[in-house]
């Protein structure tokens, strides 16, 4: 399954699109998020599906004209290692990468809709290409959205990072998940500390 998105920066539409793709065989999964423009960014995740949830094995991030940065989840050693020589980290239970976390939350809400009650907090240790951070998603009120792909009911979640050591505000992430599309995100909005806002809005559902 896959979703395509239109991209806006500070509410200004850009001649670019993004695609989120997901496939699995019940035991293993592969996912990708591609930003298709003059500067293409491709994030990939693959791993296992277990009764405890997704267990990523490898996360990659590739930017046009640059090499790929990879994160390896060495479950036999209890470590998360980075290809860019950043120090390894302890592998914590339930840890996700920046891409698998979308599908992990979708599976949680799809498996138990009570998790979507407003005010519910979902804490997930999340690893990206350079470090790890604890994200606490807070469920808000359901919202009906009019998007390029159509009108759809959504569950709203948000997370905000704490201010940095200089007191500047952190970034904010927002997700709108559609129960009618297996709780996949039909809108993803990221607001940087500078105030720059990146907005991905669902435009169409892609064939398998």
N, C-alpha and C positions, 0 to 999 in steps of 0.2 A: 504494500500500500504506500501511497505517497501523496504529498500535498505540495502545491506550488503557491508562491507568495509574490505579491508586489512589494517593493521596497520603497519606503519613504524616509527621508531624513529631515527632521524638523518640519514635518507635515508637507514636505515638497517631494512629489513623486519623481523617482529616478528611472532612467532606461535600464533597469536591471531587474533580475528576478532571483528568487531563491527556491530551492527544492529540498524537501524533507522526505527521505525514503526509509522504509522499514520492512524487513522480511525476516521470517524465522521458520524453523521446521519443528517447533515444539521443544527442541533441546538446545539449539544454538540460534543466535540472532546476528544480523548485520544491519547497520544503520548509517545514514549519511545525511549531512546538511551542506548544501552547496550554494554559494553566492555567486551568481553568474553575471559578471560585468567585465569591464576592462581589467579590473584587479579581482581575480577569482580566488575565493577561499573555500576550501573543501575540508570538512571535518568528518571523520569516520569513527565508528565504534563497532567492535565485535566482541562476542563473548558467549556465555552460557545462560540458559534459562533454568532456574532452580525453584523449588518450593519456597525459598526465602526471597526470591526476586531475581533481578538481573545481576549477573556477575561479569563485569567487563574484564576482558583479557588484554585488549589493546585499544588505545585511543590515538588517533593521528590528526594532525592539523597541517595543511599544505596551502601555501600562498603562492600565487603566480610568480615564477622566476626565482623561487626560493626552494630549498629542500624541505622535506617533511620533518616536523617535530613529532616524536612519538612518546607515548606513555605506556609502560608495560606493567600489568598487574601480576606480579609473581606470587601467586597464591601458595605455591609450595614452600616459598621462603618467607611469606608474610610481609612482602615489601612491594612498594610502588616505586618504579625506577623511571628516570627520564633520559631521553636520548641526547639532550643538550647538556648533560653532565651536572644538572642540578642534584643536590643531595637526595638520596632515596628517603622515602617516608614509610612509616609503619602502615600496613594495610589494615584498615579498620572494618569491622562487620558492616555490611550494607553500603560500602563506598561505591560511588558512581563516578562517571566522567561527565564532562559538560554536555554531551549529547545523550548518553543513555539515561540521564536523570529525567528527561522528558518522558521517556517510555516507561520508566519505573513508576513515576507518579501516575501516568495514565493507567497502568496496570493496577495500582493501588486503588484508585478511584473507581475503576471499572469493576474490580473485585468486591468492593465494599463501598457503595455510594454514601454510607454514613460518614466516610472520610471527607466528603465534600460539604459537610455542614459548616456554615459561616463561623469563623473564629477558630477553626481547627488549625493547628500548626503541624507542619510536616518538615522535620529536620533531616537533612541529607548531607553527609560528607561528600564533597564533590571535588574531583581532580581535573585541572586543566593542564595545558602544556608546560606550565612553569611552577605550579604550586598547587596546594590543596586549600580548601576553605569550607567552612560549615555554612550551608544555606538553610535558612528557616523560611519555608513558604507558608504564608498565612492565607487561608481560604476566605474570600469575600463573598458578597452577594452574587447570585446568578445574574447574568446579563444577556439580553438579546442584542446581537450585533448584526448590523447591515454591512456586509463585506463584499468585495468584488465577486467572490464565489457564491454569494447568496446570503439569505437571512438565516441565522442559526442561534440556538440557545447555547450559552456557554457557562462554565464555572470559572470564576476569576480567582487567580492566585497572584501573590506578589511577594517579593523579598527585597530587603534593603541591606546593603553592607554598612557596617559602622564607619564613622568618620576615621580618616587616617591619622597618623601621629601628629600632623600639623593642624588638626581640627577641621580640615576640609571634608565636606560631605562625601559619602561613598556613592557608588552607583546603585541604581534601582532596576530590578527586573520584574516584568509583569507577563503573565501568561493567561490566555483565555482558552480553555479546553472545551471541546465540543463532545458531549455525550453521544451525539448522533454519528460521530466519526471516531468511535472508540477512544474518546477522551484525548485525541491528538490536539496539539495547539493550533488553533485557527488564527491566532494573533499572538505575536511575540514583540514586546516593546522593551527596549533597554535605554535607560537614561544615564548618560555618563556624568561624572562629577562636574564636568564643564557645562552641563546643561544640554549638550547635544543628544538628540533623541532619534534612535533607530527603530523603525516600526515595520514589521513584517505582517502583511495582511493577506489572508488566504484568498487565492484567486480561482483555483480549480483543484479538483481531486484527480490525481494521476492514476493511470491504469497500473495493475500489478506488473 
